[in-house]
Amino acid sequence: MVMGERICNLCMHRCRLNDGQTGRCRARKNADGKVICGNYGKITSLALDPIEKKPLRKFFPGSRILSVGSYGCNLSCPFCQNHEISMKREEEVQSVYISPQALCERALQMVPYGNIGVAFTYNEPMIGYEYVRDTARCCREEGLKTAVVTNGSVFLEETEEIFPLIDAWNIDLKGFTKQYYRKLGGSLEIVKEFICRANEYGHVELTTLIVPGENDKEEEMRAMASWIASVDPEIVLHVTRFFPNWNMQDRGPTSVEQVYHLAETAGRYLENVYTGNC
């Protein structure tokens, strides 16, 4: 490495960062020779959502949760629904700083409205896992729940301390081939390891967006569902319908029939399968 250069070891990209440089995720950066979470506490989105919107179907159904997002993501999905913040750098978005303690206080204020805690979502929360960790600790002290909606594309050794603090996860399992994950800039094996570790500590639900021509084959769903069942047959799987978005406007929505067919296929292996966007 050149003088002042540092490697960010959080995810598969292992970005080499010169002093002041930001990584591929747009959030982690080299600050005076140390890789830090550049988006710590910088909030772009805040809303009190139904828990089912995360989606979490088997975790306190009927409740609400304070959902919070920042900016940045370490994948490059061309169909991203939240690209206005996930694919942007700090200078390209509007954000406000909210400390972990202040966010926890806001969550407490919303308990009378059905709120059970805080959900980190909208962009990729785990590229700023330090903020998630610190807020989760505050929430636990106050009896609030913490949920994370993530692509699961980070190394366990870098994020080990966070797993005992999270009550519920919704993890995107984009597909079940290494080729598809490479196209999105990720690693299937890293996500599989993340799912296994999350399942050891908290409630886990998975979401797979079915994109026509990419991950919509029955054989792939059989392999995916079989693997999930080998981890835990009670893990919830959401099979959701694709709609053209952002940089993927070259195909139409997934047929409803195909979504239902793939959900039925998954249901031969798993106890809890739901369809979405249909």
N, C-alpha and C positions, 0 to 999 in steps of 0.2 A: 504494500500500500504506500501511496505517496504521503508526505507529511500532512497531518491534519485530517486525513481520510479515515472514515469509520464505516464499518459494515453493520447494517441493520439486520439482525437475525430473527426478527419477528415472524417472517413468512418466507415462502418458497423463492421470492425474488432476490433476497439477500442483497439489497441495494447497497452499492458502494457510494458513500456520500462524502463530498468535500465539505469543508466548514461552511455552514449556512445553506447547504443544499438540501432540498426536500426529496423524498423518495417517490417511487412510482405510485404509492397510495395517496400522495398529495398531503399527507398529514404528519408523517414521522420525518424528523430532520436532524441534521448534525448541527448542534449548537455548542460552539466552543469545545469541540472534541468529544461530545457526548450525544448519543442518539436519544432524542426526547419525543414525547407525544406533543406535536405542535398544535393539535386541535383540542387540547385539554380544556374542558369546560366551555368551549365556544359553540354555542347552541344556535342552530338554524331553524329548528322545527320543534314545536311543543304542542301537544294536544291530548285531551282526555278521551281515549278510545275504548270501545267495547273490546274485551279481551279476545273475542273471536276474530277480530280484525287482524291480529298479529301474524298468522292465525294460531290461536291456542284454543282447542276445543275441549280438552279434558283437564284444564287447569282453571279452577274457580269459574266455571261457566256462568254467564249472566252478570259478571262483575265488569268493572272498568279499570283501566290502568293508564297512568300518566306516561305518554309516549314521547320520547325525546331523541333528537338526531343532531348530528354535527355535519361535517363534510368529509369527503374522501372515501375511497374504496380501493382494495388491492386486487380486484378482478376487473375484467373489461367486457362485461356482458353487453352486447350490442342492443339488447332489448330492455335495458334497465328502465324501470318505471320511475325511479327517483334520480335520474341523471342530472337534474338541475342542482343537486347538492353532492351526490356521490362522485360525480366525475369532475368536480370543481376544486380549485385551490382556495385558500383562505381569502385572497384578494378578489376572488370572483363571486363571493357570496356575502350576504349580510348575516352577521351573527352577533349574539350578546353573550357576555360571560356570566355563567351561573355556577357558583361553587357547589361541590357535592353537598355541603350542609344546607345551602339555600335550596337546592333541588329537592332534597329530602323534606324540607319544610313546606315547599309547595305541594308535594305529594300528600303530606299530612293534612294540609288545608282542604284537600279535595276528598278526604275520606267520607265526609257526609254525603258526597255525591256518588258513592259507590266505588271509589278508588281503593285498590288494594296495594298499590306500590308504584314502581317505576319500570318502564320497558325501554330498553335501548334499541333503536330501530331507525328506519328511513335511509341512513347511509350505513357503512360497515362499522359497527361499534368496536370490534376487536382490534382495529388498528389504533384505537385510543383506549386500550383495555385498562390503563391506569386510572382513568376517570371513572370507568365502569366499576372497577375494584373499590375505589374510595367512596363512591356513592352507595354501592351495595353494602359496605360496612355501616354507613350511616343509617341506611334503611333497616338493616337487621337490628340495630340497636333500638329502633323505634317500632319494631314489630311489623314493618312493611315488607312486601315481597319485591324481588327483582327478577325481571325477565330480560332475555337477550335474543334478538333476531339477527342471525349472523350467517355468513357463508362458511364459517368454520375453517377458513384457510389460513391458519396460523399454527406455529409449532407449539406442542404441548410444553416443552421445557421452558419456553419463554413466558407462558401464561398460566402455569400450574396453580399459582396462588388464587386464581379467580374462581376455579370450579366449586370449591366448598361454599362460596358466597352467593351463587346464583340458584334461584329456586326453579326457574323454568327456562327452557331453550326452544326456539324454533330455528332449525338449521336448514339452510338451503342445500339439498342434495341435487345438484344441477342435472345430473345424468349418471350413467354408470359405466362410462368408457373413458379410458385415459385420453383418447384422442379428443373427445368433446371438451374435457377439462383443459387440455392444452390450448384449444381454440379460445377458451374464455380467459386464459392466463392463469390457470390454477393447477391443482394437483388432486386427483381423486383420492390417493392414498392418505394425504394429509387430512382431508375432510373425513374419511372413514375413521382415522385415529381419533379425531376430535369428537366425533359422534360417540364413539365407545367411551371416551373419558367423561363426557358430559352425562352420559347415561348412568355412570357410576355414582353421581352426586345428586342429580336433580331430575325433574320431569322433562322429557324430550319429545318434541314433535318435529317432523321433517316435512319440507315442502319441495315438490318437484314440478317445475313449470314445463309442460309438454310443448315443445317447439316443433312444428311440422318440418320433417326432413332432417331433424337433428337428433332427437332422443325419443322418438315416438314409436319405436318398434316393440312389439310384444316380448321378444326375446330379452331385450334389455330390461324391461320392467320385471320380467320373471327373475332375472339375475339380481336385480336391485332388491326386490321384495324378499327374496330368499336370503340374501345377506342380512338385511335388516332383521328378519326373523331370527337369524342365528345370534344376533346381538341381544334382542329382546322382542318377542312377538307382540308385546303390548305397546311398543312405540307407535305413535300416531303418524300416519302418512297422509299428507294433503296432495292430491293429484290435481293440478290446476291448469286452466286453459290459457293459452298464449293469445295475446292480441298484438298487432303490429305497433311498435313503439320505437322512438329515438332512431338508432341507426339500423334497425331491422324492419324495413317497410316493404321488403321484396316478396312477402308471402301473406296470405290471409290468416285469420284466426284458426286455431286448432278446431277441428270438428267436435261438436259436443259428443257425438257417438264414439269418437276415438278416446276422448277423456274418460267416458264411462266404461269403455271396454278395458282400458288400461287400469282403471281403479278396480274393476272386477277381477282382473288378473292379479293385482297386488293383494286383493282380499282373499285369495286362495292361500296366502302365506301369513297375512297379518290380521289382527283382530280389529283394528281401528283404522279404516281408510275412508277418507272424505274427498269429495270433489269440490273444486273452487272455480269461480269466474264463469260458471255455466248458467 
